[in-house]
Amino acid sequence: MSGSTIAPGAVRRGHALVLCAALLRLAAGSDEPRQCPEGYVPGSEIVFACGPQDGASRVAIARNVSGADVVISIPGGVKNADIAFAAAAGTALEASVLDPASGRTVARLGEGESAEAFWPSADDAAKVAVRMSRKNASALAVTLGGRLPGNLSLRLSLKPPVGDSSAAGASSRVDVVQATTRYDSFDGCGGGAVPAGCEVYDAAEARDSVYRWSAWVASEYPDAASAWSGLCEGALRAAGLAASDASGLPRFLWPVVWSQSPGARESSVPWQAAFRYIDALKSEDMSVSKDEFGAAYKLAAVGLSLFTWCTSLHEFHAKQAQAWKSVSDGKEEVDPSRWKDIVWPGFQPPDHFKKASAADSFAYLDSTNTGTISEKDFGSIWDLCGNNYQPDMTTPPLITTTTIERPPATSAAPSKPATSLRSSTAGPARLPGHKCCLELRAECLACQTGLTTADFCSRPTSERVPGCWTSSEAPGRGVCPYTGYAYTPP
């Protein structure tokens, strides 16, 4: 079908059918994107596979949040595509079709009822007709007539209702949009090829991303229950859905929770990979349950315990192969029984770090949920740390008294000499008359141990402690997940 010979009546009828399907699916509540093969995760809410396709998914857009727009990549080779979006009444949708190579806007549907253009140009022999129309403010459709000669991007955004952008509660609202996709064929997908929109899933990389998120969420909420209430139930309420213990948080709402972490917004790991990791902690069912969320909440504490295990392994083994042979007893895998009865009981954490349970530590290592620990799983932990530190907590650190100024306890209290956490021999390094803070951050743990923050952070066991990180993904402050779980003061 040539893009220059599309009959307007046929376009309107086609759009009406696609919009009807989108509205029906919105009512039905379908939210699963098309599946990717094993080892991949959907990196987009629309995945383009071979042959004719007809699928649906749900996306969530947070109002008044920068970068909350949904961007869908449409690969070259897709033929005669219809993509429709439908939201609840009262939601005003806008859409733009963009050329990612040039950054040019090909067509944009704002307040009008329709828009159309040819791409790359009307004179190009391989052109496609880009037509956009809407049924109402909350439902619109995009038709690409012909075979795409290159990639296009489709950006979906919300238009703030007049007088509502500054209204109380407007910024916390989340709009749920149903996306429906149809196309005749996709020439860019050869036999056995991975569908466009699927990305390689690295479980260890996803775990590390969730680890950093865990450190942040534990700094904002004192326990998993309050974090679930504030983040997950908050997202459900913002989307107008009833919070349910049984159903958990559906996949399409996870980016609303995930994006609240400063590190998540800067991470190279997409939210889809983080969701996949957390969703598989108990049972993979396209939603995050309370139990899965709780396991993710304390992941940083478990990770710190395994990090100290890593440093102890490096003390006794120069090579990964030697350490693995000792841990696995020469077998290809470590099963839960050997880990629980033999491997984990033999480890005593150094530097006053507390030991995670055998079950939690095993689950952390088994990032791919195979039920066993492989040499590859083991290697992901072995590579985290070095072997240049020998813990020695037998000699008390030295302190010296200086006149460093610090904030007084009350406005009327006179200034007192403070303590410089430098080398000396007088005992634990803590401010006179003050107890060390018990939060999971470098300055608190350094105080408890009797070291300067710099000395504490220089130890390999402390490399992943919040406050020792130099990455932009480090949280600003941290409250220890389950006080005393990751660290026990001396």
N, C-alpha and C positions, 0 to 999 in steps of 0.2 A: 504494500500500500504506500503510495507516495505521499509525503507530507504536504505537498502543494495541492492535493486534490481531495482533501477531506471535506465532506459535506457538513455544513454547520448543524443541520438537523441531526445527522448521525452522531456528531460529537455530543450534542445535548442529551440525546437518548443514552449514549454510552456512559456519560457522566452520571446521569440519573440512576442507571443500574448499579454503578460502582458505589455511589453515595448511599443508595438503599442498602446495599450489602454491608457497608461500613456501619450504618446506623443500627442494623439488625445485630451485627456482631458486638457493637458497643453494649447493647441491651443484654446480649448473651454472656458477656464478660470474658471472652477469649483473650489471652494475653501471652501465649507462647509463640516466640519467633520460630521460623523454620529451623529444623535441626541441622547442626554441623556434625561432621564425622568425628569419631573418637580422636582425642588429642587436640581438638579445636573448640573454640568457644565463639558464639556470635559476637562480633565486634560492632554490629549495627542492628537496629531493630528490623531491618529488612535484609534478608539474605537471598542472593540470586543464585539459584541452582539451574541445572540443565533442563531443557524442555519447557513446555507450557506450565505456568505456575499460577496458583490462586491461594493466597494465604493472608493471615491477619495477625496483628500483634497490638499490644497497648503500650503507649508511652506516657510518661508523666512530665509536665512542665510546671516548674515552680514560678509563681508570679513575682515580678520585681526582683529577680535574682539574675545578676550578670552571668552570661554564658549558659543560661538555662535553655536556650533554643535547641531544637532537635535538628541535627544535620544528617541526612541520608545520602550515601554515595551510590550513584546509579552507574554501573560499569558499561563501557562501550561494548557493543554487540547485542544489547537487549533490544528486542523488536516489539513494537506496538505495546507499550506499557501504559497501564492505567493505575494511578495511585490516588487513593482517596483518604481523607481524614474527617472524622466526625467526633465532636465533643458534646458535652451536655449543654442544654440551653443556657444562654447567658455568657458563654465563652466565645470570645471573638478571635478567630484564627486568621493568620496571614501566612503567605508562603512566597518563596522566591526560588527560581531555578537559576543556578549559577554555573559558570564555566570555570572550574578550578584551575585550569592551566593559565588563563588570562586574568582571573579575578572579576570578569565582567558579569553583570546581571543580565541573563538572557530574557527572563520574563518575571514579572512580580504581580501578585494579586493582593492588593491592599483592601480598600473599602469597596472597590468596584465589583461588578458581577462576573467579569471575564477579562482575560488578557491572553494575547497570543504573539508568537514570534517564530522565526525560522532559525535553526542553528545547524552548522556554524553561520550560514548566511542564506538569504533567499536565492542567491545565484550559485550556491554550491551544489554540485550534482548529488552529493551524499547527504543533503540536508534532511533534517527531521522537523516536523511541525510540533511546536510546544504550545499547547493550549491549556489554559487554566480557567476554571469556572467555579462558582459557588451556588449551593442550594439556598443557604442562609448564612448568617454570621458565623455559625459554629460548624459548618460543613462545607468542605471544598474538595476539588478533584483536579488532578494534573494528568494530561494525556500526552504521550510522546508518540507521534505517528511516524513510523518508519524504524529503521535500524540505526541505533546510535553509533556514529563514527568514532566517538571518544567518550570519556567519562564526563558526567554531569553531577552536580550536587543539588539536593533539594533541602532548603531550610524552612522549617516550620516554627512559627513564633506566635506569641499571644499579643493581641492589641488590647492595652488596658482600657476597660470601659470608661466612658466619660464620667469624670467626678469620682472614680473609684480608686485611682492609683495611689492616693494618699489616705484612703479610708482605713479605719482601724481594722487590723486583721487581714488587709489585702495582701501584705507581703508574705503571709504564712499560708496562703491558699495554694493548692496544687490542683491543676486541671488535668484530667485523664482524657487522652485522645486515642481513639481507635484508628489504626492504620490498616487499610486493605489494599493488597497489591495483586495485579494480574498482568501477565505479559505472554506473548505468543511463543517466544523462544529466546535463548541466550547463546549466541555464537561463541562467546568467550569461555565457555565451559566445555572443555574436551572430555573424552571418556575417562572417568575416574578422577577428574580434577576436583579440587576442593571448591565448594561454592564461593562466589564472591561475597565478601562480608564476614567470612569466617576467619578467625585469627588463631595462631598457634597458642595452645594453653600450656603454660609452664607452671606446674603446681607449686614448686618451690619458690618461684618468683611471686606468685599470687600470695603464698603464705607470708613472705616477707612484707608484702604490702599490707596485709591484714595485721601483721605484727605491729607495724608503725601506726596503723589506725587504732589498734588496741591500746597502745601507749597514750594516744591522744584521748580516746573516749574515757579511759580510766582517770585522766586528768580533769575531765569535765563532770564526771558522775562518780559518786562514792561506791556504787555497786552495780551489778548487772541489771537488777530489777529497776532501779531508777533510770538507768540508761535506756532500757527497753521502753519505759513509759515516756521518757522525754523525746526519744528519737523515733522509734518505730510506731508507737501509738500516736505520737504527734503527727507523723506522716500520714497515717491512716485517717486521722481526723481532718487534716488539711485537704485530703482528697475526697472527703465526704463519705468515707467508708467506716463501718463499725469495726472497732478493735475486737478481734477474736483470738483467744488463746489457741484454738484448734487450727485455724487457717494460717496463722503467722503473717509475715509481711510478704506480699507478692513481689515477684521479680521486678515488675515495671516500676515499683516504688523504691527499690533499693538505691538508685542513684540520688534520690532526694535525701536519704540518710547518709550515704557515702560522701557526697559532695560537701557536707558540713565540716569535714576535717580539712584543715589547711593543706596538709601533706597530700591528701587524696587528689586535690585539684592540681597539684604539681607533679603527681606520680606518672611515670610512663606506663604503669599497669592500668588497663582500663577497668572500669567498675564491673564490667561483665565477668572478668576473671576473678575479681575479689568475691563477687556474688557466688560464682561457681564453687569456689573453695569453701565458703561458709555454708552454703546450701548442702554440701556433701559431708559436713562434719557429723551429721546423724543420719539423715535420709535425704537423698536428692529428689526433691519434688517441686521445684520451681518456686519455693517460698522459704524464707528464713524463719524457723520456729524459735520460740523462746529459749529452748535448750541450745540450739545452734548459736544463737546470739550470745548466750552466756558463755559458751566455749570460746567464741571469738573475743569476747570482752577480756578474758583472762589469758589470752594467747601471749601477750608480752611477758607476763610473769612466768609462764611455762617456758617461753623461749629463752629468758635469762637463765633459768635453771639449766637448760640444755647447753647454753653458751658456756657456762662454767664447767659442765661435763666435758665440753670440747677442749677447754684449756687443760684439764686433768689428763685427757688422752694424749695431748701433745707432750706432756711431761714424761710419759713412759714410752711413746712410740715416735720414731722419726718419720715414718712413712705411713700414708693412708692404708696401704695394703696390709701392713703389719697390724695396725690398729683394728682393721676390719676382721682380720683372721682371728684376733683375740676375742672380739665382740661376738662374732658369728660362730666361733668354734670350727672354722673352716667350711661352714655350710654356705650355700648361695643366699639364704635369707635368714632373718631372725624372726621367729614367730612370737606371739604374745606371751606364751608360757615361759620361754627362755628369757625374754626381756623382764618379765615380772619377777621370776624366781632367782635369776642368776645375774644378769647384766646390771639392772638398775639398783638392786640392793647393795652391790659392791661399790657404789659411788657415794662419796661424802663431799658435798659442795665446799669449796674453799671460801675464804673471805667473808664468812657470815651470810652467804646467800643460802636461801632455804630451798629444800628439795621438792620438786613437783611430784605428783603421784605417778606411779608406773603407768596407769591408764592414760593420763594426760600427756606425759612425755612420749609414749608410744604413738599416740594419735598425731602428735606434732611431727614426729619423724616420718610417719606413714602419710605423707602429704597427698598421695594419689589414692588413698583409701583402698589398697589392695588387701589389707589384713596382715601384711608382713612388712618387714623393713628390708629393703634391698641395699646392695652396696651403693647404688646411686643415691638412695635416700640418705644413707650414712654419710656419703661424700658431701651432701649439701650442708651438713653440720660441721664436718671436719674442716671445710674451707672457710668457716666463719672466723676462726681464731688462729693465733700463732703460738709459738712455744718458747717465747723469750722471757716469760715471767715465772718466777718461783715464789709462791705466796709465803710470806713470813710474818705471822701475826704475834710472834713471841716477844719481840722487843717493843716496848711502848714508844710511841712517837714523841718528839720533843715539841714544846710550845714556848713562845716568848711573849711577854706582855708589851704591847705598844700603845700608842695613843691614836689608833685609827678610829675615826668618828663613826658612830652608828646611830640609827634612830633610837631615842629613849623609849622606855616602856610606856610612859605617859608624858603628856606635854609639860608637866611640872617636874619631871625627874631630871636631875643633873646628869651631864654626860659623864660616862665612866670609861676607864681604860678597856679596850676590847682585846681580843686575842688574835694574834697573827698565826695562821695555820702553817708554820714553817718548821724546819727541823729543830727539835729540841728534845728533852727527855722527861718531861714532867707529867705525862699522862694523857688521857683522852682530850682531843682538841675540840672544845666546846666553849661557848661564851660563858663567863662567870655568872652563875645564878640562872643559867638558861639550859633547858633540855634541847637535845637535837630534835629537829623536825623528823617526822616518820614517813614523809612522802617519798615516792619512788622517783627521786631526782638526784643529780650528782652532788649538790651541796649538802643535802641531808645525809646521804650515805657516807660522804666524806667525813662529815662531823661525827657520825656514829662510829666510824672506823678509826678516827683520830688522824686523818690525813688532810693535806690540802686538796682542794677540788682538782687541781692540776695533777697531783700525784695519784689521786684516786682514778682519774680518767685515763692515766697513762697505762694502767694495768689492763691486759687483754680481757680479764673477766668483766671489766666495766665498760668495754667499748660500746655496748648496745644499751647502756643505761641512759634514759632521757636526761639531757643536760650535758652529756659527754659527746653527743652527736654534733657533727658540723654540717650535716645535710639540712637543706631548707625544709625537709619533711619532719624535722624534729619538733615535738610539741613544746610549747613554752613552759608548761609546768606539768607535774604529774603526781597523782595520788596513787599510792601502791594498790594494785588490784588485790582485793581481799587482804587487808592489812596484815602484814607478817607473812604473806604467802611467798613473795619473791625474795624477801630479805629479812633476816632476823638481827636486830641490833645486838652488838656485843655486850 
